[in-house]
Amino acid sequence: MANLTLTIGGRPLKIQCSDNNVEAVKEIASTISKLIEDEKKENVPFLTSTLIAYLKSMEDVLKKEKILQDSLNKKLFYESRIQELQNENHNLKSDIEQIFKKLNDNLIVE
């Protein structure tokens, strides 16, 4: 996953894309920037504002997705750790039972 910081319409924008799409994303960003520059010359700010707002909202969505992914990864880690501890607890109980059984067997024999 590539993390790019591209300038679109004179504003920096962080974009994530697959490694295979880096050049395509750069080309699209360049095309959008050119469109915005042409628009500024023609005094048509609506499309520029709309496009920048859309791109910013997509950036926010990506940030939220990353937060959710990080939370999910932590949850999965803790669930895995809990399972490991439960298994360890079960093994320790089994060991203790075997020790008590041997002690009882030795006491009966003596």
Legacy VTK file of the C-alpha trace (Angstrom):
# vtk DataFile Version 3.0
C-alpha trace
ASCII
DATASET POLYDATA
POINTS 110 float
0.000 0.000 0.000
1.574 3.258 -1.157
1.091 6.483 0.802
1.343 9.517 -1.458
1.202 13.216 -0.673
0.063 14.949 -3.842
-0.721 18.588 -4.459
-4.131 19.045 -5.999
-5.370 22.542 -6.643
-2.458 23.957 -4.673
-3.339 21.929 -1.577
-1.480 18.911 -0.238
-3.558 15.754 -0.048
-2.563 12.395 1.401
-3.694 9.486 -0.743
-3.333 5.743 -0.235
-3.360 3.404 -3.190
-2.043 0.010 -4.155
1.547 -0.123 -5.321
0.333 -1.077 -8.805
-1.719 2.132 -9.139
0.818 4.766 -8.049
1.447 6.130 -11.536
-2.268 6.127 -12.421
-3.110 8.031 -9.216
-0.355 10.580 -9.911
-1.674 11.035 -13.443
-5.249 11.523 -12.205
-4.055 14.021 -9.584
-2.169 15.926 -12.271
-5.238 15.989 -14.515
-7.435 17.215 -11.660
-4.892 19.920 -10.791
-4.856 21.081 -14.406
-8.671 21.159 -14.428
-8.675 23.243 -11.256
-6.087 25.668 -12.646
-8.098 26.067 -15.863
-11.211 26.614 -13.798
-9.534 29.324 -11.734
-8.613 31.148 -14.937
-12.235 30.986 -16.074
-13.630 31.982 -12.655
-15.696 28.818 -12.178
-14.953 27.931 -8.536
-17.885 25.561 -7.931
-16.257 22.470 -9.396
-12.987 23.217 -7.632
-14.667 23.615 -4.256
-16.778 20.517 -4.768
-13.833 18.433 -5.898
-11.590 19.545 -3.048
-14.372 18.922 -0.520
-14.897 15.457 -1.997
-11.189 14.633 -1.883
-10.944 15.868 1.714
-13.948 13.753 2.692
-12.297 10.730 1.077
-9.161 11.470 3.090
-11.294 11.543 6.259
-12.914 8.239 5.280
-9.480 6.666 4.824
-8.386 7.940 8.245
-11.502 6.435 9.842
-10.937 3.151 8.019
-7.367 3.061 9.316
-8.570 3.687 12.876
-11.119 0.883 12.503
-8.488 -1.460 11.040
-6.097 -0.671 13.902
-8.888 -1.315 16.417
-9.744 -4.605 14.734
-6.092 -5.665 14.762
-5.852 -4.879 18.488
-9.070 -6.787 19.172
-7.808 -9.816 17.256
-4.474 -9.647 19.087
-6.171 -9.532 22.486
-8.566 -12.347 21.568
-5.594 -14.449 20.489
-3.741 -13.624 23.702
-6.797 -14.511 25.806
-7.020 -17.868 24.024
-3.318 -18.512 24.678
-3.767 -17.702 28.372
-6.839 -19.944 28.600
-4.862 -22.787 27.025
-1.985 -22.168 29.421
-4.426 -22.115 32.337
-5.926 -25.422 31.186
-2.449 -26.970 30.900
-1.494 -25.749 34.376
-4.694 -27.197 35.851
-3.934 -30.489 34.156
-0.382 -30.457 35.550
-1.678 -29.736 39.059
-4.214 -32.566 38.800
-1.456 -34.965 37.746
0.736 -33.842 40.652
-2.116 -34.384 43.126
-2.860 -37.772 41.612
0.783 -38.851 41.997
0.818 -37.542 45.572
-2.357 -39.460 46.381
-0.992 -42.609 44.751
2.242 -42.296 46.755
0.370 -41.726 50.021
-1.789 -44.795 49.482
1.226 -46.989 48.722
3.111 -45.908 51.830
LINES 1 111
110 0 1 2 3 4 5 6 7 8 9 10 11 12 13 14 15 16 17 18 19 20 21 22 23 24 25 26 27 28 29 30 31 32 33 34 35 36 37 38 39 40 41 42 43 44 45 46 47 48 49 50 51 52 53 54 55 56 57 58 59 60 61 62 63 64 65 66 67 68 69 70 71 72 73 74 75 76 77 78 79 80 81 82 83 84 85 86 87 88 89 90 91 92 93 94 95 96 97 98 99 100 101 102 103 104 105 106 107 108 109
